[in-house]
Amino acid sequence: MSVIMPPADQGVLARRERIVAALRAFVPGEGVIATEREMKPFESDGLTAYRQMPMVVVLPETTEQVSRVLAYCHAEGIKVVPRGAGTSLSGGALPLVDGVLLGMAKFSRIREIDFANRVAVVEPGVTNLAVTRAVEHEGFYYAPDPSSQIACTIGGNIAENSGGVHCLKYGMTTNNVLGCEIVLITGEVLRIGGKHLDSGGYDLLGIITGSEGLLGVVTEITVRLLKKPETARAVLVGFPSSEDAGACVSQVIGAGIIPGGMEMMDRPAIHAVEEFVHAGYPLDVEALLIVELDGPQAEVDHLIARVSEIAGGCHASTIRVSTSEEERLLFWAGRKAAFPAVGRISPDYYCMDGTIPRARLPQVLHRMKELSAKYGLGVANVFHAGDGNLHPLILYDANKPGELQRAEDFGSDILRLCVEVGGVLTGEHGVGVEKRDLMPAMFSEIDLKQQQRLKCAFDDQGLLNPGKVFPALHRCAELGRVHISGGQLPFPDIPRF
């Protein structure tokens, strides 16, 4: 069994051996992985076009172990890349050849369920869906529900501020997390928030949620639990054009109706999903909306009638209301299986993530059709229509020369379009390495430097997840905040396969 070697320099090899030995003293047993074969599963996250073998992988089990590992790395100037389940679609957990990959998968316990205060205290390696499964017997659930919820973890949800199909009404991760325990790069352990609903002072919890592993490592999370609604019904609405569906989305929200979920798929996605799941989707439409209304029975009945009326005014060709819980879940099963379903019709696909004002949806969809023709690549649209979070799936074949590059260029144009119409580069997948070089399209140099000053307050040497989010790195001393020793932080090249 071979050991992966950094560049053939004896000094580098000796340093690596010292680092591995030190880490094994902090995390004994099988907690340190240093062979090439065993590290292979960690070379990439969900953005599989980019791969890099880490220097070493560490899998701690306790907050004390995380603290000791980070304190050691800080003292030795060693970079650290935190990793959850590796489902990130923006390369947020891409390793570094000269960095420690800190995997949090062993933090997999639900520490406490407190129904009286409607909270659960969990470790970051607990999967999103496991929280709901643990509390549903008492009629509670955890609201954020990304499509990857069966595999993605709460720690990763915090890193990317994940959403899901029900985030329109019930909020993103940041709206459903009340507290966390976080370990800084110095090894210091902080507790932010708790079971109470709000805290005074700076919103540090809001800063940590969505920080993509650049500020610290979360080791415990207190999440909000919600009571399951009395009634929930879903409506399938088919339209002759995506523009009609987009107009319906704007009019429903404009009428003051906030559905529990409001999702949209275009024709390529509809056909792929129906062939895969057999959810009963209409195949003679260009766009499909799934609108879920929840609450008291009388309110749901009234809102279904209102949504149906609005849809009819937007030229809806089919309207179907779920008549049972099984049928409602089947409607959603199709939507949640959209990504694997599209994988059956294309050798590869590139999943984008941008957010736009809802009223600009028809314009953006029309422009994406033009871009599809320009690049000669198909696109299947699946997205959270209610909050304007787009997930275009660009279809390509990586085995054909130049297609991956065309897919990336197509995706970059989509994200620039989102910003042009008043939107943002990401809704829930994060910036990572995927959107890093597009950040100047949204932020000025002053904006980016101010964000880096905040990072410096948490990470004075820039050791946590370097090379992510920021298109250019500055020493903290250059930003006028914190003095550090050493030279310019390296900006890692990203191997692509």
C-alpha positions, 0 to 999 in steps of 0.5 A: 500500500503506497503512501502519497508523496508531495513533490520529491523533496526530502524536507517536504517529506520529513515535514509531512511525516512529522505532521502525520505523527503529531496528528496521530498523537491527537487522534489515535486509532484509525482517526488519521488516514495517510495512504494514497488508496485510503485518501482517494475518496476524499479527493473531491466533493460533489463538484467532481470535475475538480480533484486534489489529493490531500496531504493527510486526512484527520477524522476526529470524534470529540471537540477536544480532538478538533481543538488540539488539531487546529491549535497544532496547525495554527502553531505550525502554519498548516492549512486546514480544509473542513469537510462534512459529507462531501456533497458540496456542489461548489468545491467547498471541500476540495482538499489541498496537497499541502493541507490537512483535510478535517473530516467531521463525519464521526460527529454523528450523534443527536445529543439532545431533543427538547420538545418543550423548547422545540429544539434539538442539539446535534453534532455536525455529522448528523444528516439533515433528514435524520433530524426529522426522523428523530422527532417525527413521532411527536409531530415535529420536523426540521424545516430545511430540506435540500434534495441531498438531505438523505446524505448531507449533514447539518455541519455542511448545511451551516457551511453553505446556508442550505435551503430546500423546497420548503425554504420559501416559507420556513427559511434557510438554515440560518433561520432554523439554527439557534446556536452552535459550538465552534472551534477557532483555528487557534484551538479556542472553543466558542459557544454562540447562541443556544436554546433561546430565540435571540441574542444581543450584540453582534450576529455572530451566528449569522456570520458563521452560517454560510461562511464555507469553513473559512472562519472555524469548525462547528462541533455542535448545533442547536436547531429549531424544530417545527410542528408539522402542519395540520394539512398539506396539499400539493398542486401540479400546474402545467404551462405551455411556456416557461414564461407563463410559469414564471409569471404565475410564480410572481403573481402568486407571491404578489397576491400575498400567498406564501406557499410551503414550497413552490418549485419549477421544472422545464420540459427536459427536466419533466421528462427525465424525472417522469421516466425515472420516478413515474410521479404522474407529471404531464408530458405535454407541457413546457413547464411545471410548477409544484405548489404546496399549501399548508396550514389549517384545512379551511385555509389550505382549501381557500389557498388552493382555489386562489392559486388555481385561479391565478394559474388559470389566468396565466394560461395553465393547461393542466391543474392537478391537486393531490388527494392523499398524503401518498400522492403529495409525497409522490409529487415531491419525490419527482422533484427531489429526484431531479438531479439523478434523473437528469444524470440518466439522460446525459453523460455529465451535467453541471449544476448551477446555483444562482438567485434572481428577483422573482419578477425577472424569471421570464426574462432569465429563462428566455436568455438561458435558451439563447445561451444554450443555443450559443454554446451548443449544450442542452440545459434542464431547469430545476429550481426553487421558483418561489424564492428565485433560486435557480438550479440550471443543469447544463448537459455535456459529455466530459469525454468530448474535448472542450465540452467541460470548458463550454459548460463552465463558460455557459454556467459563468454566463448564467451567473453573470446574468443573475447578477445583472438582473439584480440577483446574486451568485449563489442561493445555497451551494456557496461560492467555493472554487466554482464561483470564486473568480466571479466574485468581482462581478458582484463585489467591488475590491473594497467589498472583498477586502472588507470581507477578508478583514472579517476572516482575519479576525477569526483566522489571522494566518489565512489557514482555514480553507484557503483558495475558496471564495476570494479571487485574490488573497491578501495578508491580514497585515496588508488589510490593516487589521492584524499583523502576521509574519511570513510571506504572501499567502499562496493561491492554490491552482486547482487540478481539473479532470 
